[in-house]
Amino acid sequence: ERVPGSFFFLPATFGDGRDYPHHHPKFDLNEEVFWIGAAVMAHFALTWQEVRPA
C-alpha cells in the first residue's frame, strides 16, 4: 500500500484441453500470447510517463 502498483492477468493457456496447473509435469505456456503482455506493459509505462506529475 505504500507504493502504487497494478496487477493484470494474462491467460497463456491453449484452450484445447492441454491446460494443466503450475507445478504439474505437463504444464505448458502458450508463448504466442506473450506479445500481448509485453504490449500491455509498454502501454502502461508510456501512459504513466504522460500522466505522472512532474
C-alpha distance matrix in Angstrom:
0.0 3.8 5.6 6.8 8.5 11.1 13.3 16.9 19.8 23.0 25.9 28.3 30.9 34.5 35.1 38.6 38.2 37.2 33.6 32.6 29.4 27.7 29.8 32.9 35.9 36.4 32.9 33.0 30.9 32.4 32.0 33.5 30.2 28.2 29.1 27.2 23.9 24.9 25.8 22.6 20.6 23.1 22.9 19.1 19.7 22.6 21.1 18.1 20.8 22.7 20.2 18.0 19.3 21.9
3.8 0.0 3.8 6.7 9.3 12.7 15.4 19.1 22.1 25.1 28.2 30.3 33.1 36.8 37.6 41.1 40.8 39.6 36.1 35.1 31.9 29.9 31.8 35.1 37.8 38.5 34.9 34.8 32.7 34.1 33.3 34.8 31.6 29.3 30.0 28.5 25.1 25.5 26.5 23.5 21.0 23.1 23.2 19.4 19.2 22.1 20.9 17.5 19.6 21.8 19.4 16.6 17.4 19.6
5.6 3.8 0.0 3.8 6.3 10.0 13.1 16.7 19.9 22.6 25.9 27.9 30.9 34.5 35.5 39.0 39.1 37.7 34.3 33.6 30.6 28.6 30.7 33.9 36.4 36.8 33.2 32.7 30.4 31.6 30.5 31.8 28.7 26.3 26.7 25.2 21.9 22.0 22.9 20.1 17.5 19.4 19.6 15.8 15.5 18.4 17.4 14.0 16.1 18.5 16.4 13.7 15.1 17.2
6.8 6.7 3.8 0.0 3.8 7.1 10.6 14.0 17.5 20.2 23.6 25.8 28.9 32.3 33.2 36.8 37.1 36.0 32.6 32.3 29.5 27.9 30.3 33.3 35.9 35.9 32.2 31.5 28.9 29.7 28.8 29.7 26.4 24.3 24.5 22.6 19.5 19.9 20.4 17.3 15.1 17.1 16.7 12.9 13.2 16.0 14.5 11.4 14.1 16.1 13.8 11.8 13.8 16.5
8.5 9.3 6.3 3.8 0.0 3.7 7.1 10.5 13.9 16.5 19.9 22.1 25.2 28.6 29.6 33.2 33.5 32.3 29.0 28.7 26.0 24.4 27.0 29.9 32.4 32.3 28.5 27.8 25.1 26.0 25.1 26.1 22.8 20.7 21.1 19.3 16.1 16.7 17.4 14.3 12.2 14.7 14.6 10.9 11.6 14.8 13.7 11.1 14.2 16.4 14.7 13.3 16.0 18.6
11.1 12.7 10.0 7.1 3.7 0.0 3.8 6.8 10.4 13.1 16.5 18.9 21.9 25.3 26.1 29.7 30.2 29.2 25.9 26.0 23.5 22.3 25.2 27.7 30.3 29.9 26.1 25.2 22.4 23.0 22.4 23.2 19.7 18.0 18.6 16.3 13.3 14.6 15.1 11.7 10.3 13.4 12.9 9.5 11.4 14.5 13.2 11.6 15.1 16.8 15.4 14.9 18.0 20.7
13.3 15.4 13.1 10.6 7.1 3.8 0.0 3.8 6.9 9.9 13.1 15.6 18.4 21.9 22.6 26.2 26.5 25.6 22.2 22.2 19.8 18.8 21.8 24.2 26.9 26.3 22.5 21.8 19.1 19.9 19.7 20.6 17.1 15.7 16.9 14.6 11.5 13.5 14.5 11.2 10.3 14.0 13.8 11.1 13.3 16.4 15.5 14.5 17.9 19.7 18.6 18.4 21.7 24.3
16.9 19.1 16.7 14.0 10.5 6.8 3.8 0.0 3.8 6.5 9.8 12.5 15.4 18.7 19.3 23.0 23.6 22.8 19.6 20.2 18.3 17.7 21.1 23.0 25.5 24.5 20.7 19.6 16.7 17.0 17.0 17.6 14.0 13.1 14.3 11.6 8.9 11.8 12.5 9.2 9.5 13.2 12.9 11.0 13.8 16.5 15.7 15.6 19.0 20.4 19.7 20.2 23.7 26.3
19.8 22.1 19.9 17.5 13.9 10.4 6.9 3.8 0.0 3.8 6.3 9.3 11.8 15.2 15.7 19.3 19.8 19.1 15.9 16.6 14.9 14.7 18.3 19.8 22.4 21.1 17.4 16.4 13.7 14.0 14.7 15.4 11.9 11.7 13.6 11.0 8.8 12.3 13.4 10.7 11.6 15.2 15.2 14.0 16.8 19.4 18.8 19.1 22.3 23.7 23.2 23.8 27.4 29.9
23.0 25.1 22.6 20.2 16.5 13.1 9.9 6.5 3.8 0.0 3.8 6.1 9.2 12.3 13.4 17.0 17.9 16.9 14.2 15.4 14.5 14.4 17.9 19.0 21.1 19.4 15.7 14.1 10.9 10.6 11.1 11.7 8.1 8.3 10.4 8.1 6.5 10.2 11.5 9.7 11.1 14.3 14.7 14.4 17.0 19.3 19.3 20.1 22.9 24.3 24.4 25.3 29.0 31.2
25.9 28.2 25.9 23.6 19.9 16.5 13.1 9.8 6.3 3.8 0.0 3.8 5.7 8.9 9.7 13.3 14.2 13.4 10.7 12.4 12.1 12.7 16.4 16.8 18.9 16.7 13.4 11.8 9.0 8.7 10.5 11.0 8.0 9.4 12.0 10.0 9.5 13.1 14.3 13.1 14.8 17.8 18.1 18.1 20.7 22.9 22.9 23.8 26.6 27.9 28.0 29.0 32.7 34.9
28.3 30.3 27.9 25.8 22.1 18.9 15.6 12.5 9.3 6.1 3.8 0.0 3.8 6.8 9.0 12.0 13.0 11.4 9.2 11.1 11.4 11.7 15.1 15.2 16.6 14.2 10.9 8.7 5.5 4.9 7.0 8.2 6.2 7.6 10.8 10.0 9.8 12.8 14.6 14.3 15.6 18.3 19.3 19.7 21.8 24.0 24.5 25.5 28.0 29.5 30.0 30.9 34.6 36.6
30.9 33.1 30.9 28.9 25.2 21.9 18.4 15.4 11.8 9.2 5.7 3.8 0.0 3.8 5.7 8.4 9.2 7.9 5.9 8.6 10.0 11.3 14.5 13.8 15.1 12.2 9.5 7.8 6.0 5.5 9.0 9.9 8.9 11.0 14.1 13.3 13.4 16.5 18.1 17.8 19.3 22.0 22.8 23.2 25.5 27.6 28.0 29.0 31.6 33.0 33.4 34.4 38.1 40.1
34.5 36.8 34.5 32.3 28.6 25.3 21.9 18.7 15.2 12.3 8.9 6.8 3.8 0.0 3.8 5.5 7.4 6.5 6.5 9.9 12.4 14.1 16.8 15.4 16.0 12.6 10.9 8.8 7.7 5.9 9.6 9.6 9.8 12.6 15.2 14.8 15.7 18.5 19.8 19.9 21.9 24.1 24.9 25.7 28.0 29.8 30.3 31.6 34.1 35.3 35.9 37.1 40.9 42.9
35.1 37.6 35.5 33.2 29.6 26.1 22.6 19.3 15.7 13.4 9.7 9.0 5.7 3.8 0.0 3.8 5.9 7.0 6.7 10.5 12.9 15.4 18.4 16.6 17.8 14.4 12.9 11.7 11.0 9.6 13.2 12.8 12.4 15.5 17.8 16.7 17.7 20.9 21.7 21.5 23.7 26.1 26.4 27.1 29.7 31.4 31.5 32.9 35.6 36.6 36.9 38.3 42.0 44.2
38.6 41.1 39.0 36.8 33.2 29.7 26.2 23.0 19.3 17.0 13.3 12.0 8.4 5.5 3.8 0.0 3.8 5.7 7.4 11.0 14.2 16.9 19.2 16.8 17.4 13.8 13.3 12.3 12.5 11.3 14.9 14.6 15.0 18.0 20.4 19.7 21.0 23.9 24.8 24.9 27.0 29.3 29.7 30.6 33.1 34.8 35.0 36.5 39.1 40.1 40.5 41.9 45.6 47.8
38.2 40.8 39.1 37.1 33.5 30.2 26.5 23.6 19.8 17.9 14.2 13.0 9.2 7.4 5.9 3.8 0.0 3.8 5.5 8.4 11.8 14.9 16.9 14.1 14.9 11.5 11.5 11.6 12.8 12.6 16.4 16.9 17.1 19.7 22.6 21.9 22.5 25.6 26.9 26.6 28.5 31.1 31.7 32.1 34.6 36.6 36.8 37.9 40.6 41.9 42.1 43.2 46.8 49.1
37.2 39.6 37.7 36.0 32.3 29.2 25.6 22.8 19.1 16.9 13.4 11.4 7.9 6.5 7.0 5.7 3.8 0.0 3.8 6.3 10.0 12.5 14.2 11.5 11.7 8.1 8.1 8.1 9.8 10.2 13.9 15.0 15.7 17.7 20.9 20.7 21.0 23.8 25.6 25.6 27.0 29.6 30.6 31.0 33.2 35.3 35.8 36.8 39.4 40.9 41.3 42.1 45.8 47.8
33.6 36.1 34.3 32.6 29.0 25.9 22.2 19.6 15.9 14.2 10.7 9.2 5.9 6.5 6.7 7.4 5.5 3.8 0.0 3.8 6.9 9.6 12.0 9.9 11.3 8.3 6.9 7.4 8.5 9.7 13.3 14.8 14.6 16.4 19.7 19.1 18.9 22.0 23.8 23.3 24.6 27.5 28.4 28.5 30.7 33.1 33.4 34.1 36.8 38.4 38.6 39.3 42.9 45.1
32.6 35.1 33.6 32.3 28.7 26.0 22.2 20.2 16.6 15.4 12.4 11.1 8.6 9.9 10.5 11.0 8.4 6.3 3.8 0.0 3.8 6.7 8.6 6.3 8.5 6.4 4.9 7.3 9.4 11.8 14.9 17.1 16.8 17.9 21.5 21.1 20.3 23.2 25.5 24.8 25.6 28.6 29.8 29.5 31.5 34.2 34.5 34.9 37.6 39.5 39.5 39.8 43.4 45.5
29.4 31.9 30.6 29.5 26.0 23.5 19.8 18.3 14.9 14.5 12.1 11.4 10.0 12.4 12.9 14.2 11.8 10.0 6.9 3.8 0.0 3.8 6.4 5.8 9.1 8.5 6.1 8.8 10.3 13.2 15.9 18.4 17.5 18.0 21.7 21.1 19.6 22.6 25.0 23.9 24.3 27.6 28.8 28.0 29.9 32.9 33.1 33.1 35.9 37.9 37.7 37.8 41.2 43.4
27.7 29.9 28.6 27.9 24.4 22.3 18.8 17.7 14.7 14.4 12.7 11.7 11.3 14.1 15.4 16.9 14.9 12.5 9.6 6.7 3.8 0.0 3.8 5.5 8.5 8.9 6.0 8.4 9.8 13.3 15.2 18.2 17.4 17.0 20.8 20.6 18.6 21.2 24.0 23.1 22.9 26.1 27.7 26.8 28.3 31.4 32.0 31.6 34.3 36.6 36.4 36.2 39.6 41.5
29.8 31.8 30.7 30.3 27.0 25.2 21.8 21.1 18.3 17.9 16.4 15.1 14.5 16.8 18.4 19.2 16.9 14.2 12.0 8.6 6.4 3.8 0.0 3.8 6.4 8.4 6.8 9.9 12.1 15.8 17.4 20.7 20.3 19.7 23.5 23.7 21.7 23.9 27.0 26.3 25.7 28.9 30.8 29.8 31.0 34.3 35.0 34.5 36.9 39.5 39.4 38.9 42.2 44.0
32.9 35.1 33.9 33.3 29.9 27.7 24.2 23.0 19.8 19.0 16.8 15.2 13.8 15.4 16.6 16.8 14.1 11.5 9.9 6.3 5.8 5.5 3.8 0.0 3.8 5.4 5.2 9.0 12.0 15.3 17.6 20.6 20.6 20.6 24.4 24.6 23.1 25.5 28.4 27.8 27.8 30.9 32.6 31.9 33.4 36.4 37.1 36.9 39.4 41.7 41.8 41.6 44.9 46.8
35.9 37.8 36.4 35.9 32.4 30.3 26.9 25.5 22.4 21.1 18.9 16.6 15.1 16.0 17.8 17.4 14.9 11.7 11.3 8.5 9.1 8.5 6.4 3.8 0.0 3.8 5.6 8.8 12.3 15.5 17.5 20.6 21.3 21.3 25.0 25.7 24.5 26.5 29.5 29.4 29.3 32.1 34.1 33.8 34.9 37.9 38.9 38.8 41.1 43.5 43.8 43.6 47.0 48.7
36.4 38.5 36.8 35.9 32.3 29.9 26.3 24.5 21.1 19.4 16.7 14.2 12.2 12.6 14.4 13.8 11.5 8.1 8.3 6.4 8.5 8.9 8.4 5.4 3.8 0.0 3.8 6.3 10.0 12.7 15.1 17.9 18.8 19.3 22.9 23.6 22.8 25.0 27.7 27.8 28.1 30.8 32.6 32.6 34.0 36.7 37.7 38.0 40.3 42.4 42.9 43.0 46.6 48.3
32.9 34.9 33.2 32.2 28.5 26.1 22.5 20.7 17.4 15.7 13.4 10.9 9.5 10.9 12.9 13.3 11.5 8.1 6.9 4.9 6.1 6.0 6.8 5.2 5.6 3.8 0.0 3.8 7.0 10.2 12.6 15.5 15.9 16.2 19.9 20.3 19.3 21.6 24.3 24.2 24.5 27.3 29.1 28.9 30.4 33.1 34.0 34.2 36.6 38.8 39.1 39.2 42.8 44.6
33.0 34.8 32.7 31.5 27.8 25.2 21.8 19.6 16.4 14.1 11.8 8.7 7.8 8.8 11.7 12.3 11.6 8.1 7.4 7.3 8.8 8.4 9.9 9.0 8.8 6.3 3.8 0.0 3.8 6.8 8.9 11.9 12.6 13.0 16.6 17.4 16.8 18.8 21.5 21.8 22.2 24.7 26.6 26.8 28.2 30.7 31.8 32.3 34.5 36.6 37.3 37.6 41.2 42.8
30.9 32.7 30.4 28.9 25.1 22.4 19.1 16.7 13.7 10.9 9.0 5.5 6.0 7.7 11.0 12.5 12.8 9.8 8.5 9.4 10.3 9.8 12.1 12.0 12.3 10.0 7.0 3.8 0.0 3.8 5.7 8.7 9.0 9.3 12.9 13.6 13.1 15.2 17.7 18.1 18.7 21.1 22.9 23.3 24.8 27.1 28.2 28.9 31.1 33.0 33.8 34.3 37.9 39.6
32.4 34.1 31.6 29.7 26.0 23.0 19.9 17.0 14.0 10.6 8.7 4.9 5.5 5.9 9.6 11.3 12.6 10.2 9.7 11.8 13.2 13.3 15.8 15.3 15.5 12.7 10.2 6.8 3.8 0.0 3.8 5.4 6.3 7.8 10.9 11.6 12.1 14.1 16.1 16.9 18.1 20.1 21.6 22.6 24.2 26.2 27.3 28.4 30.5 32.1 33.1 34.0 37.7 39.3
32.0 33.3 30.5 28.8 25.1 22.4 19.7 17.0 14.7 11.1 10.5 7.0 9.0 9.6 13.2 14.9 16.4 13.9 13.3 14.9 15.9 15.2 17.4 17.6 17.5 15.1 12.6 8.9 5.7 3.8 0.0 3.8 5.4 5.4 8.3 10.1 10.5 11.7 13.9 15.4 16.2 17.8 19.7 20.9 22.1 23.9 25.5 26.6 28.3 30.1 31.4 32.2 35.9 37.2
33.5 34.8 31.8 29.7 26.1 23.2 20.6 17.6 15.4 11.7 11.0 8.2 9.9 9.6 12.8 14.6 16.9 15.0 14.8 17.1 18.4 18.2 20.7 20.6 20.6 17.9 15.5 11.9 8.7 5.4 3.8 0.0 3.8 5.7 7.0 8.6 10.4 11.5 12.8 14.6 16.2 17.3 18.8 20.6 22.0 23.3 24.7 26.4 28.0 29.4 30.8 32.1 35.8 37.2
30.2 31.6 28.7 26.4 22.8 19.7 17.1 14.0 11.9 8.1 8.0 6.2 8.9 9.8 12.4 15.0 17.1 15.7 14.6 16.8 17.5 17.4 20.3 20.6 21.3 18.8 15.9 12.6 9.0 6.3 5.4 3.8 0.0 3.8 5.5 5.5 7.2 9.2 10.3 11.4 13.3 14.8 15.9 17.4 19.2 20.7 21.7 23.3 25.3 26.6 27.7 29.0 32.8 34.4
28.2 29.3 26.3 24.3 20.7 18.0 15.7 13.1 11.7 8.3 9.4 7.6 11.0 12.6 15.5 18.0 19.7 17.7 16.4 17.9 18.0 17.0 19.7 20.6 21.3 19.3 16.2 13.0 9.3 7.8 5.4 5.7 3.8 0.0 3.8 5.3 5.3 6.4 8.7 10.1 10.9 12.5 14.4 15.6 16.8 18.6 20.1 21.3 23.0 24.7 26.0 26.9 30.7 32.0
29.1 30.0 26.7 24.5 21.1 18.6 16.9 14.3 13.6 10.4 12.0 10.8 14.1 15.2 17.8 20.4 22.6 20.9 19.7 21.5 21.7 20.8 23.5 24.4 25.0 22.9 19.9 16.6 12.9 10.9 8.3 7.0 5.5 3.8 0.0 3.8 5.4 5.0 6.0 8.5 9.9 10.4 12.1 14.1 15.2 16.3 18.0 19.7 21.1 22.5 24.2 25.4 29.2 30.3
27.2 28.5 25.2 22.6 19.3 16.3 14.6 11.6 11.0 8.1 10.0 10.0 13.3 14.8 16.7 19.7 21.9 20.7 19.1 21.1 21.1 20.6 23.7 24.6 25.7 23.6 20.3 17.4 13.6 11.6 10.1 8.6 5.5 5.3 3.8 0.0 3.8 5.4 5.1 6.2 8.7 9.9 10.5 12.3 14.3 15.4 16.3 18.2 20.1 21.2 22.4 23.9 27.7 29.3
23.9 25.1 21.9 19.5 16.1 13.3 11.5 8.9 8.8 6.5 9.5 9.8 13.4 15.7 17.7 21.0 22.5 21.0 18.9 20.3 19.6 18.6 21.7 23.1 24.5 22.8 19.3 16.8 13.1 12.1 10.5 10.4 7.2 5.3 5.4 3.8 0.0 3.8 5.4 5.1 6.2 8.6 9.8 10.6 12.3 14.3 15.3 16.4 18.5 20.1 21.1 22.0 25.8 27.4
24.9 25.5 22.0 19.9 16.7 14.6 13.5 11.8 12.3 10.2 13.1 12.8 16.5 18.5 20.9 23.9 25.6 23.8 22.0 23.2 22.6 21.2 23.9 25.5 26.5 25.0 21.6 18.8 15.2 14.1 11.7 11.5 9.2 6.4 5.0 5.4 3.8 0.0 3.8 5.5 5.2 6.1 8.6 9.9 10.6 12.3 14.1 15.3 16.7 18.5 20.1 20.9 24.6 25.8
25.8 26.5 22.9 20.4 17.4 15.1 14.5 12.5 13.4 11.5 14.3 14.6 18.1 19.8 21.7 24.8 26.9 25.6 23.8 25.5 25.0 24.0 27.0 28.4 29.5 27.7 24.3 21.5 17.7 16.1 13.9 12.8 10.3 8.7 6.0 5.1 5.4 3.8 0.0 3.8 5.5 5.1 6.1 8.6 9.9 10.5 12.0 14.0 15.4 16.6 18.3 19.7 23.5 24.7
22.6 23.5 20.1 17.3 14.3 11.7 11.2 9.2 10.7 9.7 13.1 14.3 17.8 19.9 21.5 24.9 26.6 25.6 23.3 24.8 23.9 23.1 26.3 27.8 29.4 27.8 24.2 21.8 18.1 16.9 15.4 14.6 11.4 10.1 8.5 6.2 5.1 5.5 3.8 0.0 3.8 5.5 5.1 6.2 8.7 10.0 10.4 12.1 14.3 15.4 16.4 17.8 21.6 23.3
20.6 21.0 17.5 15.1 12.2 10.3 10.3 9.5 11.6 11.1 14.8 15.6 19.3 21.9 23.7 27.0 28.5 27.0 24.6 25.6 24.3 22.9 25.7 27.8 29.3 28.1 24.5 22.2 18.7 18.1 16.2 16.2 13.3 10.9 9.9 8.7 6.2 5.2 5.5 3.8 0.0 3.8 5.4 5.0 6.2 8.7 9.8 10.4 12.4 14.4 15.4 16.0 19.8 21.3
23.1 23.1 19.4 17.1 14.7 13.4 14.0 13.2 15.2 14.3 17.8 18.3 22.0 24.1 26.1 29.3 31.1 29.6 27.5 28.6 27.6 26.1 28.9 30.9 32.1 30.8 27.3 24.7 21.1 20.1 17.8 17.3 14.8 12.5 10.4 9.9 8.6 6.1 5.1 5.5 3.8 0.0 3.8 5.4 5.1 6.2 8.5 9.8 10.7 12.5 14.4 15.4 19.0 20.0
22.9 23.2 19.6 16.7 14.6 12.9 13.8 12.9 15.2 14.7 18.1 19.3 22.8 24.9 26.4 29.7 31.7 30.6 28.4 29.8 28.8 27.7 30.8 32.6 34.1 32.6 29.1 26.6 22.9 21.6 19.7 18.8 15.9 14.4 12.1 10.5 9.8 8.6 6.1 5.1 5.4 3.8 0.0 3.8 5.4 5.2 6.0 8.4 9.9 10.7 12.2 14.0 17.7 19.1
19.1 19.4 15.8 12.9 10.9 9.5 11.1 11.0 14.0 14.4 18.1 19.7 23.2 25.7 27.1 30.6 32.1 31.0 28.5 29.5 28.0 26.8 29.8 31.9 33.8 32.6 28.9 26.8 23.3 22.6 20.9 20.6 17.4 15.6 14.1 12.3 10.6 9.9 8.6 6.2 5.0 5.4 3.8 0.0 3.8 5.6 5.2 6.0 8.6 10.0 10.5 11.6 15.4 17.3
19.7 19.2 15.5 13.2 11.6 11.4 13.3 13.8 16.8 17.0 20.7 21.8 25.5 28.0 29.7 33.1 34.6 33.2 30.7 31.5 29.9 28.3 31.0 33.4 34.9 34.0 30.4 28.2 24.8 24.2 22.1 22.0 19.2 16.8 15.2 14.3 12.3 10.6 9.9 8.7 6.2 5.1 5.4 3.8 0.0 3.8 5.5 5.1 6.3 8.8 10.2 10.5 14.1 15.2
22.6 22.1 18.4 16.0 14.8 14.5 16.4 16.5 19.4 19.3 22.9 24.0 27.6 29.8 31.4 34.8 36.6 35.3 33.1 34.2 32.9 31.4 34.3 36.4 37.9 36.7 33.1 30.7 27.1 26.2 23.9 23.3 20.7 18.6 16.3 15.4 14.3 12.3 10.5 10.0 8.7 6.2 5.2 5.6 3.8 0.0 3.8 5.4 5.2 6.4 8.9 10.2 13.7 14.5
21.1 20.9 17.4 14.5 13.7 13.2 15.5 15.7 18.8 19.3 22.9 24.5 28.0 30.3 31.5 35.0 36.8 35.8 33.4 34.5 33.1 32.0 35.0 37.1 38.9 37.7 34.0 31.8 28.2 27.3 25.5 24.7 21.7 20.1 18.0 16.3 15.3 14.1 12.0 10.4 9.8 8.5 6.0 5.2 5.5 3.8 0.0 3.8 5.4 5.1 6.3 8.5 12.1 13.8
18.1 17.5 14.0 11.4 11.1 11.6 14.5 15.6 19.1 20.1 23.8 25.5 29.0 31.6 32.9 36.5 37.9 36.8 34.1 34.9 33.1 31.6 34.5 36.9 38.8 38.0 34.2 32.3 28.9 28.4 26.6 26.4 23.3 21.3 19.7 18.2 16.4 15.3 14.0 12.1 10.4 9.8 8.4 6.0 5.1 5.4 3.8 0.0 3.8 5.4 5.3 5.7 9.5 11.4
20.8 19.6 16.1 14.1 14.2 15.1 17.9 19.0 22.3 22.9 26.6 28.0 31.6 34.1 35.6 39.1 40.6 39.4 36.8 37.6 35.9 34.3 36.9 39.4 41.1 40.3 36.6 34.5 31.1 30.5 28.3 28.0 25.3 23.0 21.1 20.1 18.5 16.7 15.4 14.3 12.4 10.7 9.9 8.6 6.3 5.2 5.4 3.8 0.0 3.8 5.7 5.7 8.7 9.3
22.7 21.8 18.5 16.1 16.4 16.8 19.7 20.4 23.7 24.3 27.9 29.5 33.0 35.3 36.6 40.1 41.9 40.9 38.4 39.5 37.9 36.6 39.5 41.7 43.5 42.4 38.8 36.6 33.0 32.1 30.1 29.4 26.6 24.7 22.5 21.2 20.1 18.5 16.6 15.4 14.4 12.5 10.7 10.0 8.8 6.4 5.1 5.4 3.8 0.0 3.8 6.0 8.6 9.6
20.2 19.4 16.4 13.8 14.7 15.4 18.6 19.7 23.2 24.4 28.0 30.0 33.4 35.9 36.9 40.5 42.1 41.3 38.6 39.5 37.7 36.4 39.4 41.8 43.8 42.9 39.1 37.3 33.8 33.1 31.4 30.8 27.7 26.0 24.2 22.4 21.1 20.1 18.3 16.4 15.4 14.4 12.2 10.5 10.2 8.9 6.3 5.3 5.7 3.8 0.0 3.8 6.5 8.9
18.0 16.6 13.7 11.8 13.3 14.9 18.4 20.2 23.8 25.3 29.0 30.9 34.4 37.1 38.3 41.9 43.2 42.1 39.3 39.8 37.8 36.2 38.9 41.6 43.6 43.0 39.2 37.6 34.3 34.0 32.2 32.1 29.0 26.9 25.4 23.9 22.0 20.9 19.7 17.8 16.0 15.4 14.0 11.6 10.5 10.2 8.5 5.7 5.7 6.0 3.8 0.0 3.8 6.4
19.3 17.4 15.1 13.8 16.0 18.0 21.7 23.7 27.4 29.0 32.7 34.6 38.1 40.9 42.0 45.6 46.8 45.8 42.9 43.4 41.2 39.6 42.2 44.9 47.0 46.6 42.8 41.2 37.9 37.7 35.9 35.8 32.8 30.7 29.2 27.7 25.8 24.6 23.5 21.6 19.8 19.0 17.7 15.4 14.1 13.7 12.1 9.5 8.7 8.6 6.5 3.8 0.0 3.8
21.9 19.6 17.2 16.5 18.6 20.7 24.3 26.3 29.9 31.2 34.9 36.6 40.1 42.9 44.2 47.8 49.1 47.8 45.1 45.5 43.4 41.5 44.0 46.8 48.7 48.3 44.6 42.8 39.6 39.3 37.2 37.2 34.4 32.0 30.3 29.3 27.4 25.8 24.7 23.3 21.3 20.0 19.1 17.3 15.2 14.5 13.8 11.4 9.3 9.6 8.9 6.4 3.8 0.0
